[in-house]
């Protein structure tokens, strides 16, 4: 389909990206989702676990898909427990939805895409970035995100996006930015693409039935779409900027000030999880059916992001500049001022 809307924004009444599609219950055995730390034998702690009286309970909201799967993997493998944290993962539709929960104190930390974090800071919301989330890999062909199109759309490359309607999970956010970046780099008119907001799971049928011309998907939806005959157009994150920090973890300024040791423990837990996935990605793949509802065969096919806990200020500045260019910000912010240094 070729949209006739003029403002480049079409909002669909799509449901929230349902957690059951991707993630099973993200907590432990207790009613609050915390792990049971009582031994059946002697009332003490089970082998390898820390006494819950010595741990700090924190809730972390993260985006459904690879981001929350990564975080849950770290929880299950004990990397946060080793740092004295009892982490419960809350699944969200996207970074923009997680920001209010952090500011209001409903969650202590939240995974967000970097544009949502910059937007929050530009509105003087009291957030600070404490760790990086998903990153692109070196080879764009192996990256975890794709712009895909229906085989009947006539879209084969970025320049073909002029006049098209592309589904994104959040409007006026990182996916708009990277799509317009690629179009500009390709010499296409970036003002001539329309965006439709919907959850990733809703994008697959929307592309297949022609409701939209294409979609920006992350794994496992990329592999699912390609298996259904969709056409690969581009790797929007990796081709926009090498080593792009797509995701980041934030907390509120007040929480960071009042709980510096908890923040440092969280940073170390993220770092340890990222190192574990880098050293043994197959173990992470094997765990995906446990922390998500992804079938083992699909888990073995999907492309994984990279993870490096250090916040990349250069990525923040790149997106900061693009956001001003594309009208998401009136002026640049001082991105280095919204970053909490990594724990030693």
Rosetta silent file (secondary structure, phi, psi, omega in degrees, C-alpha in Angstrom):
SEQUENCE: XXXXXXXXXXXXXXXXXXXXXXXXXXXXXXXXXXXXXXXXXXXXXXXXXXXXXXXXXXXXXXXXXXXXXXXXXXXXXXXXXXXXXXXXXXXXXXXXXXXXXXXXXXXXXXXXXXXXXXXXXXXXXXXXXXXXXXXXXXXXXXXXXXXXXXXXXXXXXXXXXXXXXXXXXXXXXXXXXXXXXXXXXXXXXXXXXXXXXXXXXXXXXXXXXXXXXXXXXXXXXXXXXXXXXXXXXXXXXXXXXXXXXXXXXXXXXXXXXXXXXXXXXXXXXXXXXXXXXXXXXXXXXXXXXXXXXXXXXXXXXXXXXXXXXXXXXXXXXXXXXXXXXXXXXXXXXXXXXXXXXXXX
SCORE:     score description
SCORE:     0.000 S_00000001
   1 L     0.000  150.603  174.788    0.000    0.000    0.000 S_00000001
   2 E  -118.884  117.549 -173.232    1.080    3.584   -0.537 S_00000001
   3 L   -74.979  148.822  176.193   -0.188    5.920    2.134 S_00000001
   4 L  -107.573    5.536  177.950   -1.773    9.277    1.332 S_00000001
   5 L   -67.108  149.090 -173.159   -1.364   10.754    4.799 S_00000001
   6 L   -97.844  -25.428 -172.833    0.552   14.019    4.815 S_00000001
   7 L   -92.583    1.470  176.215    2.090   14.183    8.244 S_00000001
   8 L    73.028   12.160 -177.198    4.020   10.945    8.027 S_00000001
   9 E  -134.548  120.273  176.112    2.389    9.565   11.187 S_00000001
  10 E  -126.483  119.438 -176.756   -0.365    6.956   11.315 S_00000001
  11 E  -101.396  119.034  178.712   -1.314    5.603   14.742 S_00000001
  12 L   -92.461  146.939  176.470   -2.850    2.140   14.784 S_00000001
  13 L   -87.081   65.078 -179.648   -4.962    0.937   17.692 S_00000001
  14 L   -90.821  147.323  176.386   -2.767   -2.090   18.188 S_00000001
  15 L   -68.920  162.583  174.724   -2.606   -3.905   21.529 S_00000001
  16 L   -60.603  148.084  177.557    0.513   -3.813   23.633 S_00000001
  17 L   -61.266  112.719 -169.666    3.098   -6.340   22.602 S_00000001
  18 L   -71.904  129.850  178.273    1.914   -9.244   24.679 S_00000001
  19 H   -60.214  -36.787 -178.458    4.430  -10.715   27.069 S_00000001
  20 H   -59.653  -26.214 -179.859    3.099  -14.274   26.615 S_00000001
  21 H   -65.325  -36.915 -174.148    4.222  -14.239   22.973 S_00000001
  22 H  -111.258  -44.041 -170.192    7.837  -13.739   23.953 S_00000001
  23 L  -124.711  135.912  171.490    8.361  -14.086   27.646 S_00000001
  24 L   -80.087 -177.474 -179.393    6.997  -16.328   30.285 S_00000001
  25 L   -52.703  130.099 -170.263    6.656  -15.060   33.842 S_00000001
  26 L   -94.618   -2.406 -179.882    9.856  -13.185   34.543 S_00000001
  27 L   -97.663 -171.573  177.587    9.989  -13.473   38.295 S_00000001
  28 L   -93.669 -146.586 -169.891   10.830  -16.268   40.660 S_00000001
  29 L   -87.929  -16.811 -176.092    8.588  -18.423   42.773 S_00000001
  30 L   -79.274  167.467 -179.017    7.196  -15.923   45.270 S_00000001
  31 L   -63.274  -24.753  178.778    4.028  -13.859   44.816 S_00000001
  32 L   -91.476    1.003 -178.128    6.114  -10.755   44.144 S_00000001
  33 L    88.074    5.076  179.628    8.268  -12.571   41.599 S_00000001
  34 L   -86.808  155.231 -178.616   11.211  -12.792   43.968 S_00000001
  35 L   -75.166  144.923  175.864   13.203  -15.982   44.363 S_00000001
  36 L   -77.268  120.723 -175.463   12.579  -18.255   47.310 S_00000001
  37 L  -108.043   18.068 -177.383   15.743  -18.219   49.402 S_00000001
  38 L  -101.826  127.663  179.171   14.672  -20.719   52.088 S_00000001
  39 L   -79.406  138.288  179.277   16.238  -24.169   52.221 S_00000001
  40 L   -72.287  -19.830 -175.133   13.862  -27.087   52.779 S_00000001
  41 L   -84.136  -50.037 -170.509   16.509  -28.849   54.851 S_00000001
  42 L  -133.933    9.976  178.849   17.584  -26.403   57.517 S_00000001
  43 L    78.572    2.015  179.428   15.783  -23.121   56.944 S_00000001
  44 L   -92.450 -156.580 -178.449   18.950  -21.579   55.542 S_00000001
  45 L   -93.622  144.290  176.369   19.861  -20.559   52.036 S_00000001
  46 L   -63.507  159.413  179.357   20.074  -23.032   49.154 S_00000001
  47 L   -56.563  130.647  176.316   23.497  -23.862   47.785 S_00000001
  48 L    84.418   -3.659 -179.956   24.896  -21.005   45.682 S_00000001
  49 L  -109.463  154.122 -178.806   22.250  -18.484   46.776 S_00000001
  50 L   -96.404  145.461  177.300   22.627  -15.487   49.024 S_00000001
  51 L   -56.306  129.817 -176.725   20.409  -14.930   52.036 S_00000001
  52 H   -61.305  -23.941  178.690   17.497  -12.734   50.913 S_00000001
  53 H   -67.048  -21.055 -179.162   18.023  -10.599   54.022 S_00000001
  54 H   -99.445   -0.939 -178.673   21.341   -9.543   52.511 S_00000001
  55 L  -106.158  159.343  179.668   20.009   -8.869   49.019 S_00000001
  56 E  -110.452  124.228  179.407   18.232   -5.831   47.618 S_00000001
  57 E   -80.407  127.679  175.923   15.021   -6.345   45.661 S_00000001
  58 E  -134.972  146.780  174.396   14.808   -4.296   42.467 S_00000001
  59 E  -106.371  137.570 -179.781   12.347   -4.261   39.577 S_00000001
  60 E  -128.842  120.145  175.794   13.660   -3.712   36.067 S_00000001
  61 E   -89.989  135.689  179.018   11.395   -2.960   33.111 S_00000001
  62 E  -146.867  155.559 -174.066   12.782   -4.007   29.742 S_00000001
  63 E   -69.395  136.444  179.305   11.567   -4.246   26.155 S_00000001
  64 L   -59.509  142.683 -178.559   10.032   -7.528   25.039 S_00000001
  65 L   113.128 -145.343 -178.327   12.273   -9.634   22.840 S_00000001
  66 H   -59.452  -39.263 -178.644   16.066   -9.878   23.036 S_00000001
  67 H   -58.379  -51.925 -177.922   16.443   -7.044   25.612 S_00000001
  68 H   -73.417  -28.708  175.655   14.270   -8.641   28.295 S_00000001
  69 H   -64.634  -41.901  176.925   15.465  -12.142   27.377 S_00000001
  70 H   -59.040  -48.166 -177.745   19.050  -10.997   27.968 S_00000001
  71 H   -63.794  -44.321 -179.659   18.162   -9.524   31.335 S_00000001
  72 H   -65.035  -34.145  176.329   16.207  -12.601   32.424 S_00000001
  73 H   -61.424  -44.400  177.895   19.103  -14.813   31.364 S_00000001
  74 H   -62.043  -37.914  176.945   21.395  -12.850   33.641 S_00000001
  75 H   -64.275  -49.492 -177.002   18.925  -13.236   36.492 S_00000001
  76 H   -63.430  -33.458 -178.894   18.560  -16.977   35.938 S_00000001
  77 L   -82.451   -5.013  173.884   22.324  -17.490   35.716 S_00000001
  78 L    86.552   13.118 -177.653   22.834  -15.712   39.035 S_00000001
  79 L   -70.760  -29.939  177.576   24.904  -12.752   37.838 S_00000001
  80 L   -84.437  -36.904  176.667   22.754  -10.244   39.711 S_00000001
  81 H   -59.551  -37.294  178.347   22.344  -12.456   42.745 S_00000001
  82 H   -63.135  -22.177  178.642   26.126  -12.585   42.964 S_00000001
  83 H   -97.477    8.915  177.541   26.029   -8.794   43.298 S_00000001
  84 L    82.997   21.307 -179.151   23.449   -8.903   46.085 S_00000001
  85 E  -114.051  137.371  173.687   20.428   -8.070   43.922 S_00000001
  86 E  -107.418   95.918 -169.485   17.086   -9.864   43.769 S_00000001
  87 E   -96.759  131.038  170.093   15.889   -8.765   40.315 S_00000001
  88 E  -111.915  128.855 -177.546   12.363   -9.046   38.967 S_00000001
  89 E   -96.636  125.401  173.464   11.973   -8.359   35.225 S_00000001
  90 E  -106.409  127.678 -177.730    8.898   -6.497   33.993 S_00000001
  91 E   -87.540  133.580 -179.899    8.285   -6.702   30.244 S_00000001
  92 E  -124.457  165.974 -179.592    7.356   -3.480   28.434 S_00000001
  93 L   -75.328  -27.864 -177.935    6.380   -2.566   24.874 S_00000001
  94 L   179.571  172.771 -175.300    9.295   -0.184   24.448 S_00000001
  95 H   -59.553  -39.364 -177.570   11.612    2.317   26.041 S_00000001
  96 H   -61.485  -34.590 -179.168    9.158    5.218   25.973 S_00000001
  97 H   -72.563  -23.873 -176.393    6.680    3.210   28.042 S_00000001
  98 H   -84.495  -22.987 -175.507    9.326    2.420   30.667 S_00000001
  99 H   -58.352  -50.051 -179.031   10.454    5.989   31.357 S_00000001
 100 H   -59.420  -34.043 -178.966    7.456    7.032   33.514 S_00000001
 101 H   -64.306  -36.920  177.721    7.810    3.900   35.640 S_00000001
 102 H   -71.235  -45.568 -178.405   11.387    4.839   36.533 S_00000001
 103 H   -63.084  -37.269 -178.543   10.577    8.481   37.190 S_00000001
 104 L   -84.503   -4.715  179.142    7.608    7.531   39.388 S_00000001
 105 L    81.853   10.356  178.850    9.589    4.920   41.293 S_00000001
 106 L   -70.701  -33.085  172.261    7.461    1.980   40.112 S_00000001
 107 L  -128.407  151.019 -178.918   10.635    0.306   38.868 S_00000001
 108 L   -82.356  -32.450  178.731   14.168    0.979   39.998 S_00000001
 109 E  -136.821  158.909  176.225   15.705    0.499   36.543 S_00000001
 110 E  -147.857  138.140  170.589   14.405    0.336   32.985 S_00000001
 111 E   -82.995  136.201 -175.832   15.796   -0.746   29.674 S_00000001
 112 E  -144.780  153.293  167.664   15.150    1.840   26.997 S_00000001
 113 E   -74.612  158.689 -171.451   16.279    2.606   23.518 S_00000001
 114 H   -65.985  -31.938  179.443   18.689    5.506   23.448 S_00000001
 115 H   -67.816  -40.593  176.554   16.343    7.944   21.717 S_00000001
 116 H   -59.704  -39.102  179.532   13.694    7.490   24.421 S_00000001
 117 H   -65.714  -43.127  179.338   16.350    8.245   27.017 S_00000001
 118 H   -65.436  -42.031  178.106   17.477   11.404   25.221 S_00000001
 119 H   -60.567  -42.801  179.530   13.870   12.533   24.789 S_00000001
 120 H   -61.545  -45.504 -179.877   13.214   12.015   28.493 S_00000001
 121 H   -65.214  -35.419 -179.464   16.271   14.030   29.446 S_00000001
 122 H   -66.227  -22.538  177.871   15.337   16.806   26.997 S_00000001
 123 L   -93.852   14.030  178.086   12.054   17.198   28.873 S_00000001
 124 L    64.385   24.262  173.470   13.985   17.639   32.121 S_00000001
 125 L   -73.674  136.576 -171.822   12.832   14.293   33.458 S_00000001
 126 L   -79.792   73.779  178.639   15.254   13.278   36.231 S_00000001
 127 E  -118.129  157.242  174.895   16.828   10.174   34.663 S_00000001
 128 E  -140.456  143.982 -177.854   20.411    8.997   34.367 S_00000001
 129 E   -90.924  127.397 -173.657   21.912    6.273   32.175 S_00000001
 130 E  -112.267  -19.069 -179.474   23.765    3.597   34.120 S_00000001
 131 E  -161.928  160.066  176.333   24.574    0.888   31.551 S_00000001
 132 E   -90.035  153.779  175.288   24.280    0.031   27.890 S_00000001
 133 L  -107.804 -130.410 -177.523   21.839   -2.485   26.492 S_00000001
 134 E   -65.353  145.316  175.315   21.735   -4.038   23.034 S_00000001
 135 E  -130.068  162.267  174.714   24.334   -3.016   20.446 S_00000001
 136 L   -76.121  158.690  174.569   24.794   -3.716   16.781 S_00000001
 137 L   -95.838  169.356 -174.760   27.264   -6.349   15.603 S_00000001
 138 L   -63.780  -39.223 -176.758   30.142   -5.648   13.219 S_00000001
 139 L   -96.240  111.894 -179.524   28.526   -7.253   10.156 S_00000001
 140 H   -53.869  -31.085 -179.681   25.212   -5.571    9.221 S_00000001
 141 H   -67.350  -17.726 -179.631   24.101   -8.827    7.559 S_00000001
 142 H  -107.656    9.533 -177.271   24.272  -10.497   10.966 S_00000001
 143 L   -74.625  163.846 -172.220   22.558   -7.745   12.952 S_00000001
 144 L   -88.105   -2.950 -178.244   19.425   -8.405   14.969 S_00000001
 145 E  -123.782  146.961  177.557   17.206   -5.785   13.294 S_00000001
 146 E  -145.190  148.053  160.066   15.899   -5.465    9.743 S_00000001
 147 E   -89.563  123.199  177.298   13.623   -3.359    7.648 S_00000001
 148 E  -119.144  157.912  179.955   11.542   -5.936    5.803 S_00000001
 149 E  -137.011  158.031  175.718    8.911   -5.452    3.105 S_00000001
 150 L   -71.470  149.910 -177.763    6.165   -7.517    1.562 S_00000001
 151 L   -65.607  -20.036 -179.197    7.120   -9.220   -1.673 S_00000001
 152 L   -94.230   -1.147 -174.542    4.301   -7.369   -3.445 S_00000001
 153 L   -78.465  -20.797 -175.027    5.307   -3.896   -2.217 S_00000001
 154 L    80.876    5.263 -179.730    7.992   -3.309   -4.841 S_00000001
 155 L   -91.650  120.373  179.068   10.418   -2.302   -2.090 S_00000001
 156 L  -125.142  -22.601 -179.841   13.858   -3.821   -2.518 S_00000001
 157 L  -145.055  172.501 -172.465   16.207   -1.121   -1.260 S_00000001
 158 H   -58.780  -39.772 -178.763   16.193    1.958    0.946 S_00000001
 159 H   -61.744  -21.360  179.551   15.442    4.408   -1.886 S_00000001
 160 H   -76.433   -5.462 -178.495   12.199    2.501   -2.503 S_00000001
 161 H   -75.044  -12.340  175.595   10.871    3.622    0.889 S_00000001
 162 L   -59.490  126.184  179.070    9.711    6.936   -0.608 S_00000001
 163 L    83.377    0.369 -177.061    5.915    6.903   -0.472 S_00000001
 164 E   -93.632  161.112  172.150    5.803    3.740    1.655 S_00000001
 165 E  -110.953  121.250 -175.789    4.182    3.086    5.025 S_00000001
 166 E  -116.993  130.629  178.694    6.519    1.359    7.454 S_00000001
 167 E   -79.709  135.344  174.452    5.462   -0.128   10.785 S_00000001
 168 E  -133.875  155.635 -175.079    7.501    0.819   13.867 S_00000001
 169 L   -80.027  -19.831  176.500    6.861   -0.122   17.491 S_00000001
 170 L  -145.725  130.311 -179.944    6.964    3.491   18.748 S_00000001
 171 L   -75.261  153.302  177.042    6.374    6.669   16.764 S_00000001
 172 L    50.301   55.643 -176.362    8.861    9.553   16.706 S_00000001
 173 L  -146.253 -158.016 -170.520   11.591    7.455   18.221 S_00000001
 174 H   -61.167  -33.745 -177.103   14.752    5.551   17.327 S_00000001
 175 H   -71.718  -36.968  171.892   13.226    3.644   14.406 S_00000001
 176 H   -58.793  -44.089 -175.338   12.063    6.830   12.696 S_00000001
 177 H   -62.838  -48.020 -176.001   15.563    8.243   13.182 S_00000001
 178 H   -71.974  -33.972  177.173   17.463    5.319   11.684 S_00000001
 179 H   -65.083  -45.374  179.222   15.058    4.900    8.762 S_00000001
 180 H   -67.183  -32.879  175.361   15.333    8.584    7.865 S_00000001
 181 H   -61.713  -46.990 -179.751   19.118    8.392    8.293 S_00000001
 182 H   -64.894  -39.041  179.063   19.334    5.538    5.781 S_00000001
 183 H   -64.565  -43.595  179.590   17.024    7.313    3.361 S_00000001
 184 H   -63.090  -43.061  178.949   19.071   10.497    3.551 S_00000001
 185 H   -63.581  -30.007 -179.307   22.300    8.544    3.042 S_00000001
 186 L   -86.602   -0.838 -179.226   20.724    6.852    0.000 S_00000001
 187 L    80.197   15.675  178.987   19.677   10.193   -1.517 S_00000001
 188 L   -91.492  160.680  179.519   15.980    9.506   -0.954 S_00000001
 189 L   -83.368  102.785 -176.195   13.438   12.052    0.294 S_00000001
 190 H   -66.876  -16.932  179.376   13.030   11.145    3.973 S_00000001
 191 H   -77.308   -8.681 -175.236    9.905   13.288    4.263 S_00000001
 192 H  -103.782   31.063  172.334    8.090   10.912    1.929 S_00000001
 193 L  -122.867  140.098  178.239    7.842    7.925    4.258 S_00000001
 194 E  -108.979  148.192 -179.133    4.944    7.313    6.628 S_00000001
 195 E  -117.851  136.413  176.674    5.152    5.438    9.919 S_00000001
 196 E  -117.728  128.917 -177.004    2.468    3.248   11.489 S_00000001
 197 E   -89.625  127.774  174.449    2.739    2.329   15.164 S_00000001
 198 L  -163.120  160.776  177.307    2.059   -1.255   16.210 S_00000001
 199 L   -68.392  154.266 -177.486    3.554   -4.030   18.318 S_00000001
 200 H   -55.823  -41.713 -177.775    6.133   -6.291   16.708 S_00000001
 201 H   -65.227  -26.915  179.008    3.806   -9.300   16.770 S_00000001
 202 H   -81.737  -16.419 -177.625    1.163   -7.331   14.872 S_00000001
 203 H   -70.421  -34.287 -176.605    3.643   -6.289   12.185 S_00000001
 204 H   -60.079  -53.327  177.102    3.968   -9.751   10.661 S_00000001
 205 H   -66.949  -30.691 -179.961    0.325  -10.082    9.550 S_00000001
 206 H   -64.718  -39.320  175.880    0.223   -6.371    8.673 S_00000001
 207 H   -69.523  -43.627 -175.506    3.091   -6.835    6.212 S_00000001
 208 H   -64.725  -36.634 -177.124    1.677  -10.095    4.881 S_00000001
 209 L   -96.318    5.127  175.761   -1.812   -8.694    4.188 S_00000001
 210 L    82.158   11.571  176.731   -0.655   -5.361    2.788 S_00000001
 211 L   -64.126  -33.966  172.885   -1.841   -3.217    5.687 S_00000001
 212 L  -132.167  161.570  179.018    1.657   -1.708    5.603 S_00000001
 213 L   -79.495  -31.047 -178.245    4.389   -1.883    2.992 S_00000001
 214 E  -164.503 -175.853 -177.599    7.070   -2.939    5.416 S_00000001
 215 E  -154.403  152.205  169.731    8.240   -2.958    9.021 S_00000001
 216 E   -98.301  113.218 -174.638   11.290   -2.430   11.184 S_00000001
 217 E  -116.032  153.900  167.720   11.592   -5.660   13.143 S_00000001
 218 E  -113.477  166.112  176.945   13.931   -7.083   15.761 S_00000001
 219 L   -68.269  147.668    7.639   14.585  -10.747   16.410 S_00000001
 220 L   -86.143    3.249 -174.420   12.911  -13.209   16.619 S_00000001
 221 H   -69.636  -27.310  177.313   10.413  -11.425   14.390 S_00000001
 222 H   -60.334  -53.114 -178.707   13.011  -10.831   11.653 S_00000001
 223 H   -62.205  -38.902  178.633   13.574  -14.543   11.146 S_00000001
 224 H   -62.666  -42.990 -179.299    9.841  -15.244   11.368 S_00000001
 225 H   -65.935  -42.518 -179.744    9.088  -12.609    8.711 S_00000001
 226 H   -65.988  -36.090  176.653   11.775  -13.897    6.345 S_00000001
 227 H   -64.621  -25.395  179.817   10.475  -17.439    6.771 S_00000001
 228 L   -91.485    6.089  174.411    7.081  -16.104    5.676 S_00000001
 229 L    98.719    7.997  178.315    8.524  -14.640    2.478 S_00000001
 230 L   -68.767  157.795 -177.595    9.238  -11.037    3.452 S_00000001
 231 E  -100.834  131.743  174.341   12.025   -9.183    1.610 S_00000001
 232 E   -75.535  130.605 -179.880   15.113   -7.872    3.447 S_00000001
 233 E  -108.562  -47.546 -176.996   15.668   -4.176    2.731 S_00000001
 234 E  -166.086  162.915  171.403   18.321   -2.984    5.192 S_00000001
 235 L  -103.345   93.645 -164.771   19.844   -3.396    8.645 S_00000001
 236 H   -64.761  -36.938 -179.206   18.779   -0.010   10.014 S_00000001
 237 H   -74.618  -53.379 -175.164   20.815    0.186   13.206 S_00000001
 238 H   -65.522  -31.786 -179.428   24.090   -1.286   11.974 S_00000001
 239 H   -84.167  -17.455  176.348   23.995    0.625    8.693 S_00000001
 240 H   -76.393  -41.814  179.757   23.179    3.942   10.381 S_00000001
 241 L  -157.937  129.364  177.983   26.217    3.828   12.647 S_00000001
 242 L   -63.690  141.260  178.610   28.786    1.126   13.335 S_00000001
 243 L    56.674   40.879  179.815   28.708   -0.211   16.896 S_00000001
 244 L   -70.406  131.219  172.116   25.494    1.642   17.644 S_00000001
 245 E   -82.755   98.963 -176.441   24.284    1.437   21.235 S_00000001
 246 L   -77.224  -40.448 -177.058   20.612    0.766   20.524 S_00000001
 247 E  -116.480  161.277  177.517   19.557    0.185   24.116 S_00000001
 248 E  -152.719  158.890  176.604   20.487    1.581   27.501 S_00000001
 249 E  -109.685  135.749 -177.939   19.480    1.139   31.130 S_00000001
 250 E  -126.192  162.033  168.422   18.317    4.097   33.173 S_00000001
 251 E  -142.519  176.416  178.278   17.285    4.931   36.691 S_00000001
 252 E   -82.304  153.272  178.443   16.059    8.096   38.344 S_00000001
 253 H   -59.201  -40.536 -179.808   18.555   10.688   39.531 S_00000001
 254 H   -62.865  -43.499 -178.429   17.176   10.410   43.055 S_00000001
 255 H   -65.349  -41.823  179.808   17.567    6.641   43.128 S_00000001
 256 H   -63.085  -38.779  179.701   21.118    6.841   41.789 S_00000001
 257 H   -69.271  -40.415 -175.065   22.035    9.449   44.406 S_00000001
 258 H   -84.087  -19.700 -174.587   20.435    7.575   47.291 S_00000001
 259 L  -133.882   55.851 -176.572   21.535    4.066   46.233 S_00000001
 260 H   -60.796  -34.814 -179.104   24.965    4.280   44.584 S_00000001
 261 H   -69.004  -36.357  177.432   25.979    0.791   45.730 S_00000001
 262 H   -66.330  -41.966  177.901   22.835   -0.745   44.210 S_00000001
 263 H   -59.775  -45.058  179.613   23.521    1.069   40.933 S_00000001
 264 H   -64.370  -37.665  177.470   27.085   -0.254   40.882 S_00000001
 265 H   -64.839  -40.697  178.024   25.842   -3.770   41.618 S_00000001
 266 H   -64.306  -43.170  178.498   23.369   -3.512   38.744 S_00000001
 267 H   -59.170  -43.238  179.796   26.106   -2.271   36.415 S_00000001
 268 H   -67.560  -35.771  177.115   28.298   -5.234   37.336 S_00000001
 269 H   -64.799  -42.090  176.566   25.406   -7.642   36.822 S_00000001
 270 H   -63.265  -43.955 -179.212   24.763   -6.265   33.329 S_00000001
 271 H   -62.356  -44.608 -179.532   28.459   -6.440   32.523 S_00000001
 272 H   -64.084  -38.809  178.839   28.771  -10.042   33.705 S_00000001
 273 H   -65.388  -44.416  179.346   25.708  -11.081   31.686 S_00000001
 274 H   -61.917  -41.538  178.591   27.061   -9.427   28.545 S_00000001
 275 H   -64.488  -38.131 -179.474   30.435  -11.103   28.955 S_00000001
 276 H   -65.207  -42.307  179.295   28.777  -14.484   29.437 S_00000001
 277 H   -66.399  -40.316  179.654   26.737  -14.152   26.233 S_00000001
 278 H   -64.116  -38.491 -178.262   29.798  -13.006   24.288 S_00000001
 279 H   -77.327  -30.462 -177.786   31.855  -15.940   25.527 S_00000001
 280 L  -143.913   71.671 -178.712   29.157  -18.567   25.025 S_00000001
 281 H   -62.008  -27.674 -179.554   26.351  -17.362   22.739 S_00000001
 282 H   -67.468  -32.346  176.391   25.132  -20.917   22.223 S_00000001
 283 H   -64.961  -38.527  176.867   24.336  -21.219   25.923 S_00000001
 284 H   -65.636  -43.574  177.373   22.190  -18.117   25.610 S_00000001
 285 H   -58.436  -44.074 -178.868   20.441  -19.563   22.547 S_00000001
 286 H   -64.376  -27.804 -179.109   19.769  -22.787   24.427 S_00000001
 287 H   -83.078  -17.810 -175.555   18.259  -20.802   27.289 S_00000001
 288 H   -55.726  -41.784  177.379   15.911  -18.764   25.088 S_00000001
 289 H   -63.539  -19.861  178.180   13.101  -21.368   25.128 S_00000001
 290 H   -82.836  -36.763 -176.950   13.254  -21.218   28.931 S_00000001
 291 H   -98.580   -5.885  175.663   13.082  -17.425   29.272 S_00000001
 292 L  -138.582 -178.666  173.299   10.825  -16.891   26.243 S_00000001
 293 L  -101.759   19.163  176.129    8.311  -18.885   24.251 S_00000001
 294 L   -69.646  128.851  178.937   10.685  -19.031   21.277 S_00000001
 295 L   -67.846  150.192 -178.318   10.880  -22.579   19.988 S_00000001
 296 H   -53.797  -40.491 -179.195   14.336  -24.230   20.070 S_00000001
 297 H   -62.601  -41.955  179.405   14.571  -24.377   16.252 S_00000001
 298 H   -68.539  -39.209  179.384   13.877  -20.644   15.970 S_00000001
 299 H   -60.235  -30.724  179.585   16.270  -19.860   18.819 S_00000001
 300 L   -78.369  -13.430 -176.793   19.006  -21.549   16.844 S_00000001
 301 L  -100.395  -29.645 -169.378   18.386  -19.395   13.753 S_00000001
 302 L   -67.938  155.723  177.994   17.949  -15.883   15.054 S_00000001
 303 L   -90.720  132.361 -176.588   20.679  -13.255   14.967 S_00000001
 304 L   -94.819  145.880  171.273   21.823  -12.060   18.374 S_00000001
 305 L   -71.812  174.383  168.463   22.703   -8.482   19.341 S_00000001
 306 E  -100.515  154.515  176.347   25.998   -7.616   20.981 S_00000001
 307 E  -131.768  130.768  175.079   26.141   -6.477   24.596 S_00000001
 308 L  -145.428  118.537 -168.790   28.728   -4.215   26.198 S_00000001
 309 L   -67.298  -19.751 -175.817   27.730   -2.569   29.466 S_00000001
 310 L   -71.234  127.336  178.527   29.685    0.663   28.953 S_00000001
 311 L   -67.161  128.366 -177.190   27.479    3.578   27.885 S_00000001
 312 L   -95.549  101.227 -178.052   28.630    4.880   24.498 S_00000001
 313 H   -65.917  -29.558  179.119   28.499    8.673   24.594 S_00000001
 314 H   -65.091  -39.190  174.720   29.401    8.849   20.887 S_00000001
 315 H   -63.585  -44.258  179.174   26.219    6.985   19.969 S_00000001
 316 H   -57.304  -43.091 -178.829   24.228    9.293   22.214 S_00000001
 317 H   -69.186  -39.296  176.794   25.700   12.326   20.468 S_00000001
 318 H   -57.764  -48.387 -179.432   25.096   10.872   16.999 S_00000001
 319 H   -69.572  -36.461  176.366   21.423   10.316   17.809 S_00000001
 320 H   -53.963  -48.978 -179.521   21.230   13.667   19.600 S_00000001
 321 H   -65.706  -42.873 -179.180   22.280   15.459   16.397 S_00000001
 322 H   -66.031  -35.613 -179.848   19.960   13.400   14.189 S_00000001
 323 H   -64.016  -36.943  175.329   17.003   14.028   16.469 S_00000001
 324 H   -68.069  -43.961 -179.004   17.444   17.770   16.032 S_00000001
 325 H   -60.443  -36.800 -175.361   17.825   17.368   12.272 S_00000001
 326 L   -99.142    9.050  171.414   14.633   15.329   12.024 S_00000001
 327 L    85.281   11.437  177.015   12.546   17.471   14.346 S_00000001
 328 L   -82.340  -23.183  176.090   12.363   15.231   17.420 S_00000001
 329 L  -129.289  148.518  174.333   14.306   17.799   19.456 S_00000001
 330 L   -78.489  -35.643  179.106   14.409   21.584   19.279 S_00000001
 331 L  -152.241  158.521 -178.942   18.033   21.664   20.354 S_00000001
 332 L   -68.443  152.447  173.488   20.745   19.239   21.403 S_00000001
 333 L  -105.698  167.280  176.593   21.193   18.255   25.026 S_00000001
 334 L   -85.818   90.842 -171.110   24.481   17.677   26.862 S_00000001
 335 H   -64.187  -30.619 -178.876   24.431   13.894   26.624 S_00000001
 336 H   -66.330  -20.077 -178.035   27.523   13.376   28.779 S_00000001
 337 H   -81.617   -8.336 -178.544   25.664   14.956   31.697 S_00000001
 338 H  -107.185   16.250 -177.217   23.006   12.222   31.774 S_00000001
 339 E  -112.874  128.898  172.314   25.445    9.310   32.182 S_00000001
 340 L   -90.450  125.081 -178.442   26.409    7.711   35.506 S_00000001
 341 L   -55.585  148.090 -179.885   29.990    6.348   35.278 S_00000001
 342 L   -68.474  151.293  177.070   30.375    2.585   35.217 S_00000001
 343 L   -69.100  147.812  178.133   31.365    0.760   38.389 S_00000001
 344 L   -73.544    0.000    0.000   35.018   -0.227   38.679 S_00000001
